[in-house]
Every structure is written in C-alpha cells, then in structure tokens.
Amino acid sequence: MQRDDFETLLDFYRDQPCQVLPNAYWKSERVLNKSRLFYERNSSGDFSSMMIREESRILSYWCDKSLKSIPLYGESRGLSMILVHDDCLEFFKDFNFSHKTAFFRILHKGAPPDNSLLEGYHYERVDPHQDLAMIASFINQCYENINVNGKIVESWLDHPVYDSNLWVWIRETRTDQFAALGIAEIDHRVPEASLEWVQVHPDYQRRGLGSAIIAELLRRVSPNVDFTTVSGEVNNPSNPEKLYRQIGFKGSDVWWMLKV
C-alpha cells in the first residue's frame, strides 16, 4: 500500500471503525505493506465499498448494503481466507468454505460508566515483565479452549500500542488471590483504545468483577481516546457481548471469518 492509501484508510476508520476493519487499526496496519487497498465512492463522495487484499487472502471487505454486486479486484479462485462484514456476506454465498465464524465488533464513546468495585477487592497494577507465567496461567484457567504461555504474553509487550498502565489485576483483599485481569491497548494516532483481554477467574464469577474491570480500563483511557473498541466471538457460550453492552458499548457490526 502507498502512503496515501494508509491515510485514506485511517480517515475512513476514524469515522466508522467497526464497519471498516474487523479489528483495531494497528493490527491491520501490520500486514498492509504486503497488501493493496481498493475502494469506491458514491456520487456524494462517501465510501461505498472497501477491500484490503493479498494474493490469496481478503483481509477486510465491506460494502454498502445497497450494492447489487461487489468487485473482488482479482481472481476469486484460490482464496484461502476472507474477512467480510455482515453487510456483504451474501455476495460470498456461492463460495465453498469449510469454516465460518462470526465476530461482534462494538465500541464505547463518552464518559466511562460508574461501576464501583465490591468491598473486599482492590485494583492492582500488573507487572508483566515479572509475572509472565502467572498471567498466562490465569488466562488459561479462565477459558476452556485457550492455551497461552509466558512467551506469548511477553510478545504483547512489543506491541506498538502497549501501555503498562492498562494491565490491571483485581485481587481479593482477604485471601490475596487474583480474581480478574484486564488488558487494554491504546493507539494515539487514531486515537483509539481496544480491550484485548478481560477475564474473571471461575471461582469469582457473577460478582460484578467483569463489569468493574472494564469500567476501570475505560476510566484510564477515556481522557486520551475518541472511542474504545472490543470484539469477540458471537457464539461464545459465556456471551461476553452482553456484558460489554451493559457497560455502554454499542453498535451492530458483525464480521465473518471464512476459511477454506
């Protein structure tokens, strides 16, 4: 992609972040040097379609619902993966994909919610440089199908949007046990924050700790961003989308990962 393409994409993203890309801007930017940006505008000058494409992968495809067809700007055969917005999923109905997963993508704007922490718990700063194994172990205990290790956690510290102030524990004061963990990132160029990891230990669920740690992260980022985004699997049994919407996240954007 050319420099002008990056600026065009960023301007569009600032206006409609959850509609334009399936994840935070910085994550897409990492792979854009080997891809091409295609887009069209309508008679009013607004975007009507946008695609980021590599040779065998479409990394983002959105189009206006009013379009009757979409250009792929290249051969459709041989595509191994497509990330497509729900608005134009129907145009890929004749493609033969063995794997289809839907992800919600919603955002929060404005003042953070006033969710206070329950008595008997307190926030504590995470020291990721010292607690790599502990962080990985905690995350693994909170999910059935995720297995991270200290090396993976350490790689997150190299993200260009890493901010140590946005790694937060909730600890139970009486037992000194970690009860919840929140990790967010901030991209000052957009400016945008994204919630990356929010989990409550199974022994401490249904006590409002998930809402509390999300609210705390929003309080920490709100002075420096225009919005905060989050995404997750639509069919996750724990239904994280419901929790985020209770905190004030809004939107109706859904993205599909289609794989051969």
Backbone as CSV, one residue per row, in Angstrom:
resi,resn,N_x,N_y,N_z,CA_x,CA_y,CA_z,C_x,C_y,C_z
1,MET,0.831,-1.199,0.000,0.000,0.000,0.000,0.866,1.249,0.000
2,GLN,0.379,2.273,-0.666,1.072,3.548,-0.709,0.711,4.390,0.513
3,ARG,1.511,5.410,0.775,1.269,6.263,1.941,-0.119,6.894,1.884
4,ASP,-0.528,7.330,0.714,-1.863,7.928,0.582,-2.961,6.938,0.943
5,ASP,-2.727,5.652,0.628,-3.718,4.639,0.970,-3.864,4.503,2.480
6,PHE,-2.753,4.551,3.197,-2.809,4.475,4.652,-3.628,5.630,5.220
7,GLU,-3.425,6.819,4.691,-4.160,7.989,5.178,-5.645,7.888,4.861
8,THR,-5.960,7.384,3.666,-7.363,7.203,3.295,-8.041,6.211,4.222
9,LEU,-7.375,5.087,4.445,-7.940,4.061,5.317,-8.116,4.578,6.742
10,LEU,-7.132,5.299,7.239,-7.209,5.801,8.612,-8.341,6.809,8.757
11,ASP,-8.523,7.674,7.771,-9.629,8.643,7.829,-10.980,7.930,7.845
12,PHE,-11.113,6.928,7.001,-12.354,6.149,6.961,-12.566,5.414,8.276
13,TYR,-11.490,4.866,8.815,-11.576,4.117,10.065,-12.009,5.018,11.220
14,ARG,-11.484,6.208,11.275,-11.859,7.125,12.358,-13.359,7.417,12.337
15,ASP,-13.937,7.415,11.150,-15.352,7.731,11.012,-16.239,6.536,11.344
16,GLN,-15.828,5.343,10.906,-16.644,4.134,11.101,-15.736,2.957,11.464
17,PRO,-15.148,2.953,12.630,-14.129,1.946,12.946,-14.612,0.503,12.895
18,CYS,-15.783,0.221,13.430,-16.246,-1.161,13.492,-16.755,-1.659,12.148
19,GLN,-17.071,-0.745,11.271,-17.573,-1.089,9.946,-16.438,-1.309,8.958
20,VAL,-15.329,-0.625,9.168,-14.241,-0.603,8.186,-13.310,-1.796,8.323
21,LEU,-12.931,-2.137,9.564,-11.950,-3.194,9.793,-12.468,-4.187,10.830
22,PRO,-12.047,-5.439,10.738,-12.502,-6.449,11.691,-11.786,-6.401,13.031
23,ASN,-10.779,-5.551,13.149,-10.060,-5.421,14.411,-9.462,-4.020,14.518
24,ALA,-8.773,-3.751,15.601,-8.186,-2.427,15.809,-7.262,-2.048,14.653
25,TYR,-7.195,-0.767,14.355,-6.464,-0.294,13.174,-5.022,-0.799,13.154
26,TRP,-4.326,-0.739,14.285,-2.900,-1.074,14.297,-2.667,-2.536,13.909
27,LYS,-3.626,-3.412,14.219,-3.468,-4.815,13.873,-3.520,-5.018,12.359
28,SER,-4.408,-4.308,11.702,-4.473,-4.400,10.247,-3.261,-3.741,9.599
29,GLU,-2.807,-2.648,10.186,-1.694,-1.903,9.599,-0.436,-2.758,9.484
30,ARG,-0.273,-3.704,10.415,0.934,-4.532,10.414,1.087,-5.349,9.137
31,VAL,-0.026,-5.678,8.475,0.045,-6.543,7.296,-0.237,-5.784,6.002
32,LEU,-0.403,-4.476,6.092,-0.827,-3.723,4.919,0.277,-3.509,3.892
33,ASN,1.537,-3.587,4.313,2.620,-3.350,3.365,2.642,-4.386,2.247
34,LYS,2.110,-5.575,2.520,2.095,-6.636,1.516,0.721,-6.800,0.870
35,SER,-0.130,-5.829,1.064,-1.485,-5.921,0.524,-1.822,-4.662,-0.266
36,ARG,-3.006,-4.656,-0.861,-3.459,-3.499,-1.635,-4.827,-3.067,-1.138
37,LEU,-5.037,-1.767,-1.148,-6.318,-1.193,-0.757,-7.106,-0.826,-2.004
38,PHE,-8.347,-1.284,-2.076,-9.270,-0.923,-3.148,-10.504,-0.304,-2.516
39,TYR,-11.020,0.737,-3.118,-12.245,1.325,-2.579,-12.975,2.087,-3.678
40,GLU,-14.255,2.289,-3.447,-15.085,3.066,-4.362,-15.899,4.065,-3.554
41,ARG,-16.234,5.170,-4.183,-17.077,6.187,-3.562,-18.342,6.365,-4.387
42,ASN,-19.398,6.774,-3.714,-20.637,7.051,-4.437,-20.652,8.491,-4.936
43,SER,-21.754,8.921,-5.511,-21.837,10.258,-6.100,-21.715,11.360,-5.061
44,SER,-21.963,11.033,-3.793,-21.837,12.029,-2.717,-20.430,12.099,-2.161
45,GLY,-19.555,11.228,-2.642,-18.182,11.213,-2.160,-17.947,10.292,-0.981
46,ASP,-19.009,9.594,-0.519,-18.867,8.665,0.602,-18.392,7.301,0.092
47,PHE,-17.725,6.560,0.954,-17.278,5.221,0.583,-18.492,4.315,0.362
48,SER,-18.433,3.530,-0.706,-19.484,2.549,-0.970,-18.960,1.119,-0.860
49,SER,-17.655,0.934,-0.992,-17.047,-0.376,-0.783,-15.563,-0.189,-0.486
50,MET,-14.995,-1.186,0.220,-13.579,-1.134,0.552,-13.062,-2.547,0.743
51,MET,-11.888,-2.808,0.203,-11.289,-4.126,0.332,-9.787,-3.998,0.528
52,ILE,-9.248,-4.802,1.445,-7.809,-4.956,1.611,-7.484,-6.377,1.194
53,ARG,-6.647,-6.523,0.186,-6.428,-7.841,-0.402,-4.960,-8.163,-0.580
54,GLU,-4.610,-9.402,-0.201,-3.366,-10.016,-0.610,-3.678,-10.965,-1.761
55,GLU,-2.683,-11.688,-2.204,-2.905,-12.558,-3.358,-3.965,-13.617,-3.085
56,SER,-3.894,-14.275,-1.918,-4.825,-15.367,-1.633,-5.726,-15.090,-0.431
57,ARG,-5.665,-13.889,0.114,-6.485,-13.563,1.277,-7.115,-12.181,1.124
58,ILE,-8.359,-12.067,1.546,-9.008,-10.765,1.668,-9.067,-10.449,3.158
59,LEU,-8.342,-9.428,3.583,-8.182,-9.119,4.997,-9.276,-8.210,5.529
60,SER,-10.031,-7.613,4.646,-11.169,-6.800,5.053,-12.032,-6.538,3.829
61,TYR,-13.338,-6.788,3.969,-14.247,-6.422,2.884,-15.536,-5.892,3.487
62,TRP,-15.825,-4.646,3.119,-17.081,-4.010,3.494,-17.674,-3.357,2.257
63,CYS,-18.998,-3.360,2.180,-19.665,-2.639,1.110,-21.013,-2.141,1.599
64,ASP,-21.516,-1.126,0.943,-22.825,-0.585,1.274,-23.912,-1.616,0.960
65,LYS,-24.911,-1.686,1.822,-25.978,-2.672,1.639,-26.730,-2.499,0.327
66,SER,-26.699,-1.297,-0.226,-27.461,-1.032,-1.446,-26.811,-1.611,-2.695
67,LEU,-25.551,-2.015,-2.607,-24.865,-2.558,-3.778,-25.473,-3.900,-4.180
68,LYS,-25.542,-4.120,-5.476,-26.109,-5.361,-6.004,-25.034,-6.410,-6.273
69,SER,-23.803,-5.968,-6.390,-22.683,-6.881,-6.587,-21.423,-6.198,-6.073
70,ILE,-20.368,-6.977,-5.919,-19.130,-6.403,-5.406,-17.951,-6.813,-6.283
71,PRO,-17.029,-5.909,-6.507,-15.820,-6.270,-7.247,-14.789,-6.883,-6.299
72,LEU,-14.111,-7.938,-6.769,-13.066,-8.570,-5.959,-11.670,-8.127,-6.375
73,TYR,-11.567,-7.389,-7.469,-10.275,-6.865,-7.918,-9.234,-7.974,-8.004
74,GLY,-9.584,-9.032,-8.672,-8.654,-10.142,-8.815,-9.393,-11.460,-8.898
75,GLU,-8.668,-12.517,-9.151,-9.244,-13.845,-9.291,-9.852,-14.319,-7.977
76,SER,-11.070,-14.842,-8.056,-11.722,-15.345,-6.844,-11.278,-16.755,-6.495
77,ARG,-10.848,-17.529,-7.477,-10.355,-18.869,-7.194,-9.026,-18.789,-6.448
78,GLY,-8.813,-19.706,-5.549,-7.561,-19.743,-4.815,-7.560,-18.943,-3.532
79,LEU,-8.661,-18.286,-3.220,-8.736,-17.551,-1.968,-8.797,-18.529,-0.797
80,SER,-7.929,-18.323,0.198,-7.889,-19.225,1.352,-8.628,-18.665,2.554
81,MET,-8.817,-17.351,2.608,-9.495,-16.739,3.743,-10.096,-15.409,3.334
82,ILE,-11.257,-15.104,3.885,-11.910,-13.818,3.660,-12.438,-13.320,4.997
83,LEU,-12.158,-12.075,5.314,-12.774,-11.392,6.454,-13.770,-10.401,5.872
84,VAL,-15.046,-10.688,6.054,-16.081,-9.924,5.367,-17.113,-9.411,6.364
85,HIS,-17.521,-8.163,6.177,-18.563,-7.577,7.019,-19.906,-8.220,6.682
86,ASP,-20.743,-8.305,7.682,-22.049,-8.936,7.515,-22.895,-8.266,6.426
87,ASP,-22.663,-6.972,6.177,-23.436,-6.241,5.172,-23.294,-6.841,3.781
88,CYS,-22.176,-7.502,3.509,-21.990,-8.053,2.165,-21.638,-9.536,2.201
89,LEU,-22.003,-10.218,3.279,-21.742,-11.655,3.368,-22.455,-12.420,2.255
90,GLU,-23.650,-11.976,1.886,-24.454,-12.712,0.899,-23.744,-12.844,-0.445
91,PHE,-22.831,-11.926,-0.748,-22.144,-11.992,-2.032,-21.150,-13.154,-2.094
92,PHE,-20.871,-13.768,-0.945,-19.927,-14.889,-0.905,-20.653,-16.216,-0.665
93,LYS,-21.966,-16.240,-0.833,-22.742,-17.433,-0.514,-22.418,-18.608,-1.432
94,ASP,-21.921,-18.338,-2.624,-21.608,-19.414,-3.554,-20.178,-19.927,-3.410
95,PHE,-19.402,-19.322,-2.500,-18.048,-19.785,-2.255,-18.103,-21.018,-1.345
96,ASN,-17.157,-21.910,-1.524,-17.128,-23.153,-0.740,-16.134,-23.018,0.412
97,PHE,-16.640,-22.663,1.576,-15.787,-22.526,2.756,-16.185,-23.563,3.797
98,SER,-15.194,-24.167,4.427,-15.456,-25.193,5.438,-15.523,-24.616,6.842
99,HIS,-15.095,-23.374,7.003,-15.030,-22.771,8.336,-15.624,-21.366,8.273
100,LYS,-16.641,-21.116,9.090,-17.281,-19.804,9.145,-17.474,-19.422,10.610
101,THR,-16.901,-18.291,11.017,-17.029,-17.833,12.398,-17.416,-16.358,12.395
102,ALA,-18.404,-16.013,13.201,-18.887,-14.635,13.296,-18.325,-13.966,14.537
103,PHE,-17.926,-12.689,14.387,-17.378,-11.900,15.486,-18.133,-10.576,15.589
104,PHE,-18.587,-10.243,16.794,-19.166,-8.922,17.001,-18.033,-7.906,17.131
105,ARG,-18.332,-6.674,16.779,-17.363,-5.576,16.934,-18.162,-4.341,17.323
106,ILE,-17.954,-3.850,18.543,-18.741,-2.752,19.097,-17.805,-1.734,19.737
107,LEU,-18.348,-0.549,20.065,-17.481,0.496,20.604,-18.176,1.289,21.703
108,HIS,-17.336,1.966,22.469,-17.797,2.813,23.574,-17.275,4.220,23.344
109,LYS,-18.170,5.191,23.494,-17.800,6.602,23.419,-18.323,7.320,24.650
110,GLY,-17.702,8.440,24.958,-18.198,9.262,26.054,-17.613,8.885,27.397
111,ALA,-18.270,9.357,28.451,-17.775,9.168,29.811,-17.811,7.697,30.205
112,PRO,-16.836,7.239,30.978,-16.841,5.847,31.431,-17.960,5.604,32.431
113,PRO,-18.437,4.382,32.543,-19.514,4.080,33.484,-19.022,4.145,34.927
114,ASP,-19.946,4.383,35.823,-19.613,4.482,37.241,-19.867,3.138,37.914
115,ASN,-19.049,2.158,37.583,-19.158,0.834,38.189,-18.083,0.700,39.264
116,SER,-18.490,0.656,40.501,-17.536,0.580,41.598,-17.194,-0.869,41.915
117,LEU,-16.041,-1.065,42.487,-15.567,-2.395,42.853,-16.180,-2.820,44.176
118,LEU,-16.558,-4.089,44.271,-17.138,-4.604,45.505,-16.168,-4.459,46.673
119,GLU,-16.718,-4.266,47.862,-15.894,-4.232,49.065,-15.193,-5.581,49.229
120,GLY,-13.948,-5.529,49.616,-13.171,-6.755,49.785,-12.269,-7.064,48.613
121,TYR,-12.300,-6.200,47.590,-11.435,-6.356,46.423,-10.729,-5.034,46.143
122,HIS,-9.602,-5.107,45.454,-8.902,-3.879,45.087,-8.177,-4.073,43.759
123,TYR,-7.970,-2.956,43.069,-7.203,-2.971,41.825,-5.715,-2.997,42.153
124,GLU,-4.973,-3.637,41.279,-3.526,-3.724,41.471,-2.843,-3.710,40.112
125,ARG,-1.754,-2.997,40.012,-1.029,-2.907,38.746,-0.360,-4.240,38.428
126,VAL,-0.507,-4.669,37.193,0.168,-5.871,36.716,1.619,-5.525,36.387
127,ASP,2.522,-6.403,36.738,3.916,-6.259,36.326,4.206,-7.353,35.299
128,PRO,3.914,-7.098,34.026,4.038,-8.162,33.024,5.453,-8.676,32.851
129,HIS,6.435,-7.846,33.139,7.821,-8.291,32.984,8.184,-9.350,34.027
130,GLN,7.564,-9.288,35.194,7.867,-10.221,36.273,6.872,-11.374,36.366
131,ASP,5.656,-11.156,35.876,4.569,-12.102,36.123,4.100,-12.825,34.869
132,LEU,4.998,-13.065,33.909,4.598,-13.664,32.635,3.904,-15.005,32.825
133,ALA,4.515,-15.885,33.601,3.947,-17.218,33.797,2.620,-17.142,34.546
134,MET,2.525,-16.238,35.520,1.302,-16.097,36.296,0.154,-15.590,35.429
135,ILE,0.444,-14.627,34.566,-0.577,-14.078,33.670,-1.080,-15.164,32.723
136,ALA,-0.144,-15.909,32.126,-0.529,-16.977,31.202,-1.374,-18.027,31.907
137,SER,-0.971,-18.420,33.094,-1.718,-19.420,33.851,-3.119,-18.925,34.185
138,PHE,-3.240,-17.671,34.564,-4.543,-17.119,34.923,-5.480,-17.113,33.719
139,ILE,-4.971,-16.674,32.565,-5.789,-16.645,31.355,-6.257,-18.051,31.002
140,ASN,-5.363,-19.023,31.076,-5.719,-20.399,30.720,-6.786,-20.969,31.648
141,GLN,-6.780,-20.567,32.909,-7.780,-21.054,33.855,-9.174,-20.485,33.563
142,CYS,-9.211,-19.387,32.834,-10.484,-18.708,32.578,-11.169,-19.175,31.298
143,TYR,-10.479,-19.956,30.478,-11.036,-20.391,29.202,-10.821,-21.889,29.027
144,GLU,-11.704,-22.512,28.285,-11.580,-23.937,28.009,-10.721,-24.227,26.790
145,ASN,-10.666,-23.298,25.858,-10.025,-23.584,24.572,-8.882,-22.635,24.251
146,ILE,-8.277,-22.024,25.263,-7.148,-21.121,25.045,-5.960,-21.632,25.838
147,ASN,-4.801,-21.647,25.199,-3.587,-22.099,25.870,-2.445,-21.152,25.509
148,VAL,-2.210,-20.155,26.347,-1.117,-19.226,26.134,0.015,-19.571,27.100
149,ASN,1.195,-19.074,26.801,2.336,-19.294,27.683,3.071,-17.980,27.908
150,GLY,4.092,-18.019,28.748,4.814,-16.798,29.079,5.433,-16.125,27.869
151,LYS,5.889,-16.913,26.915,6.499,-16.334,25.716,5.479,-15.553,24.902
152,ILE,4.264,-16.082,24.805,3.203,-15.372,24.079,2.863,-14.077,24.785
153,VAL,2.700,-14.133,26.107,2.401,-12.914,26.869,3.517,-11.892,26.689
154,GLU,4.752,-12.345,26.715,5.886,-11.429,26.554,5.846,-10.730,25.199
155,SER,5.358,-11.423,24.162,5.296,-10.809,22.835,4.331,-9.630,22.808
156,TRP,3.336,-9.612,23.690,2.384,-8.497,23.735,3.064,-7.210,24.180
157,LEU,4.169,-7.323,24.903,4.878,-6.136,25.376,5.570,-5.399,24.230
158,ASP,5.724,-6.075,23.103,6.359,-5.460,21.936,5.358,-4.776,21.018
159,HIS,4.069,-4.868,21.339,3.079,-4.179,20.514,3.331,-2.669,20.541
160,PRO,3.190,-2.003,19.420,3.413,-0.547,19.399,2.389,0.222,20.216
161,VAL,1.327,-0.434,20.642,0.261,0.223,21.404,0.263,-0.246,22.867
162,TYR,1.337,-0.911,23.282,1.440,-1.398,24.661,1.507,-0.230,25.638
163,ASP,0.746,-0.342,26.726,0.768,0.661,27.792,0.640,-0.088,29.115
164,SER,1.674,-0.046,29.932,1.691,-0.818,31.180,0.589,-0.396,32.140
165,ASN,0.106,0.845,32.024,-0.960,1.319,32.912,-2.297,0.655,32.605
166,LEU,-2.372,-0.035,31.467,-3.629,-0.656,31.049,-3.614,-2.169,31.257
167,TRP,-2.718,-2.637,32.124,-2.701,-4.033,32.572,-3.094,-4.007,34.050
168,VAL,-4.254,-4.558,34.381,-4.830,-4.370,35.714,-5.321,-5.700,36.298
169,TRP,-4.921,-5.975,37.534,-5.476,-7.085,38.306,-6.612,-6.589,39.187
170,ILE,-7.548,-7.485,39.493,-8.411,-7.333,40.664,-8.026,-8.453,41.624
171,ARG,-7.690,-8.069,42.842,-7.271,-9.055,43.836,-8.244,-9.043,45.014
172,GLU,-8.564,-10.211,45.521,-9.368,-10.289,46.733,-8.475,-9.968,47.924
173,THR,-8.862,-8.967,48.694,-8.008,-8.472,49.770,-7.802,-9.513,50.868
174,ARG,-8.844,-10.217,51.248,-8.747,-11.159,52.376,-7.848,-12.347,52.050
175,THR,-8.029,-12.936,50.870,-7.288,-14.146,50.513,-6.008,-13.853,49.742
176,ASP,-5.866,-12.630,49.250,-4.721,-12.225,48.441,-4.684,-12.950,47.093
177,GLN,-5.839,-13.485,46.660,-5.919,-14.210,45.399,-6.315,-13.283,44.259
178,PHE,-5.723,-13.530,43.084,-6.124,-12.779,41.895,-7.495,-13.272,41.445
179,ALA,-8.405,-12.328,41.204,-9.776,-12.673,40.840,-10.114,-12.320,39.400
180,ALA,-9.486,-11.294,38.846,-9.797,-10.852,37.481,-8.593,-10.150,36.884
181,LEU,-8.558,-10.116,35.564,-7.450,-9.491,34.836,-8.006,-8.728,33.641
182,GLY,-7.512,-7.526,33.423,-7.896,-6.739,32.254,-6.671,-6.196,31.551
183,ILE,-6.645,-6.297,30.233,-5.543,-5.763,29.425,-6.141,-4.968,28.270
184,ALA,-5.734,-3.721,28.151,-6.170,-2.863,27.041,-4.951,-2.269,26.359
185,GLU,-5.153,-1.730,25.172,-4.076,-1.094,24.415,-4.593,0.231,23.870
186,ILE,-3.669,1.132,23.559,-4.082,2.461,23.115,-3.239,2.889,21.922
187,ASP,-3.912,3.312,20.875,-3.269,3.801,19.656,-3.539,5.299,19.574
188,HIS,-2.528,6.086,19.880,-2.703,7.537,19.967,-2.905,8.184,18.606
189,ARG,-2.582,7.481,17.525,-2.745,8.092,16.204,-4.213,8.186,15.824
190,VAL,-5.040,7.269,16.264,-6.434,7.254,15.821,-7.258,8.404,16.415
191,PRO,-7.333,8.654,17.731,-6.850,7.852,18.858,-7.929,6.868,19.321
192,GLU,-7.499,5.637,19.598,-8.412,4.548,19.926,-7.802,3.684,21.017
193,ALA,-8.653,3.185,21.903,-8.260,2.125,22.820,-8.983,0.854,22.412
194,SER,-8.379,-0.279,22.670,-9.032,-1.559,22.396,-8.872,-2.461,23.609
195,LEU,-9.954,-3.116,23.978,-9.912,-4.091,25.064,-9.473,-5.422,24.476
196,GLU,-8.385,-5.963,24.997,-7.811,-7.176,24.430,-8.110,-8.415,25.268
197,TRP,-7.950,-8.313,26.580,-8.183,-9.451,27.466,-8.964,-8.977,28.679
198,VAL,-10.121,-9.556,28.886,-10.924,-9.294,30.080,-11.429,-10.644,30.569
199,GLN,-10.967,-11.076,31.708,-11.381,-12.370,32.214,-11.480,-12.377,33.734
200,VAL,-12.438,-13.143,34.212,-12.660,-13.327,35.639,-12.452,-14.802,35.949
201,HIS,-11.699,-15.083,37.001,-11.445,-16.467,37.383,-12.776,-17.162,37.681
202,PRO,-12.929,-18.428,37.278,-14.194,-19.137,37.511,-14.681,-19.092,38.958
203,ASP,-13.775,-19.053,39.928,-14.176,-19.025,41.343,-14.760,-17.679,41.763
204,TYR,-14.622,-16.657,40.907,-15.049,-15.310,41.297,-16.071,-14.709,40.334
205,GLN,-16.648,-15.531,39.503,-17.615,-15.013,38.540,-18.952,-14.708,39.197
206,ARG,-19.757,-13.887,38.489,-21.087,-13.457,38.942,-21.026,-12.580,40.199
207,ARG,-19.938,-11.809,40.310,-19.827,-10.874,41.425,-19.628,-9.436,40.937
208,GLY,-19.818,-9.225,39.648,-19.656,-7.886,39.095,-18.222,-7.488,38.817
209,LEU,-17.292,-8.428,38.896,-15.879,-8.088,38.705,-15.561,-7.818,37.232
210,GLY,-16.247,-8.495,36.318,-16.036,-8.223,34.898,-16.435,-6.806,34.544
211,SER,-17.603,-6.380,35.008,-18.055,-5.006,34.763,-17.107,-4.000,35.389
212,ALA,-16.622,-4.326,36.593,-15.747,-3.395,37.308,-14.426,-3.194,36.585
213,ILE,-13.840,-4.263,36.066,-12.528,-4.110,35.439,-12.645,-3.444,34.066
214,ILE,-13.757,-3.685,33.356,-13.980,-2.973,32.096,-14.138,-1.473,32.371
215,ALA,-14.931,-1.138,33.385,-15.132,0.267,33.736,-13.820,0.928,34.136
216,GLU,-12.976,0.204,34.849,-11.685,0.767,35.262,-10.795,1.036,34.056
217,LEU,-10.763,0.124,33.108,-9.979,0.338,31.892,-10.509,1.537,31.105
218,LEU,-11.833,1.668,31.021,-12.419,2.810,30.320,-12.071,4.117,31.028
219,ARG,-12.048,4.100,32.348,-11.659,5.311,33.080,-10.217,5.700,32.773
220,ARG,-9.360,4.730,32.633,-7.941,5.011,32.389,-7.674,5.541,30.987
221,VAL,-8.466,5.100,30.006,-8.203,5.516,28.625,-9.018,6.726,28.191
222,SER,-10.132,7.000,28.859,-11.091,7.995,28.359,-10.503,9.380,28.114
223,PRO,-9.545,9.880,28.902,-9.028,11.223,28.616,-8.219,11.314,27.321
224,ASN,-7.819,10.159,26.770,-6.857,10.167,25.672,-7.355,9.577,24.358
225,VAL,-8.620,9.138,24.309,-9.109,8.492,23.093,-10.470,9.050,22.698
226,ASP,-10.808,8.845,21.435,-12.142,9.221,20.944,-13.146,8.093,21.146
227,PHE,-12.650,6.861,21.165,-13.532,5.715,21.343,-12.699,4.502,21.756
228,THR,-13.390,3.508,22.292,-12.782,2.229,22.663,-13.540,1.118,21.967
229,THR,-12.824,0.184,21.359,-13.466,-0.916,20.640,-13.177,-2.247,21.330
230,VAL,-14.045,-3.198,21.045,-13.846,-4.560,21.530,-14.530,-5.506,20.554
231,SER,-13.997,-6.696,20.437,-14.622,-7.695,19.576,-14.543,-9.053,20.250
232,GLY,-15.346,-9.976,19.779,-15.354,-11.314,20.334,-16.252,-12.212,19.515
233,GLU,-16.139,-13.500,19.768,-16.919,-14.471,19.004,-18.396,-14.381,19.371
234,VAL,-19.249,-14.312,18.366,-20.684,-14.160,18.587,-21.255,-15.338,19.373
235,ASN,-20.807,-16.542,19.056,-21.381,-17.747,19.661,-20.610,-18.231,20.886
236,ASN,-19.833,-17.362,21.492,-19.129,-17.724,22.724,-20.154,-18.054,23.806
237,PRO,-20.069,-19.243,24.423,-21.061,-19.623,25.441,-21.155,-18.659,26.614
238,SER,-20.073,-17.959,26.923,-20.096,-17.014,28.051,-20.763,-15.688,27.696
239,ASN,-21.067,-15.481,26.408,-21.784,-14.299,25.929,-21.146,-12.991,26.415
240,PRO,-19.880,-12.748,26.074,-19.229,-11.511,26.517,-19.880,-10.251,25.951
241,GLU,-20.510,-10.378,24.786,-21.143,-9.199,24.179,-22.194,-8.602,25.110
242,LYS,-22.943,-9.432,25.794,-23.967,-8.948,26.716,-23.349,-8.088,27.813
243,LEU,-22.216,-8.522,28.348,-21.533,-7.761,29.395,-21.077,-6.403,28.873
244,TYR,-20.464,-6.375,27.692,-19.981,-5.108,27.139,-21.135,-4.138,26.874
245,ARG,-22.235,-4.647,26.399,-23.383,-3.766,26.132,-23.963,-3.226,27.431
246,GLN,-23.926,-3.982,28.490,-24.399,-3.494,29.785,-23.531,-2.342,30.285
247,ILE,-22.273,-2.331,29.887,-21.340,-1.270,30.281,-21.515,-0.026,29.421
248,GLY,-22.150,-0.162,28.254,-22.371,1.000,27.396,-21.795,0.894,26.001
249,PHE,-21.234,-0.264,25.632,-20.756,-0.456,24.270,-21.967,-0.590,23.343
250,LYS,-21.830,-0.036,22.139,-22.941,-0.024,21.202,-22.465,-0.400,19.805
251,GLY,-23.445,-0.683,18.939,-23.155,-0.996,17.551,-23.799,-2.303,17.141
252,SER,-23.808,-2.552,15.841,-24.424,-3.777,15.315,-23.525,-4.463,14.298
253,ASP,-22.255,-4.096,14.251,-21.350,-4.646,13.238,-20.936,-6.072,13.593
254,VAL,-21.009,-6.947,12.588,-20.578,-8.331,12.711,-19.654,-8.645,11.553
255,TRP,-18.532,-9.301,11.843,-17.578,-9.703,10.833,-17.520,-11.223,10.795
256,TRP,-17.299,-11.752,9.573,-17.214,-13.190,9.377,-15.830,-13.571,8.902
257,MET,-15.268,-14.591,9.526,-14.024,-15.193,9.028,-14.402,-16.443,8.246
258,LEU,-14.106,-16.438,6.957,-14.400,-17.559,6.074,-13.079,-18.198,5.663
259,LYS,-12.951,-19.489,5.912,-11.723,-20.191,5.559,-12.045,-21.424,4.728
260,VAL,-11.129,-21.772,3.838,-11.282,-22.965,3.011,-11.154,-24.205,3.896
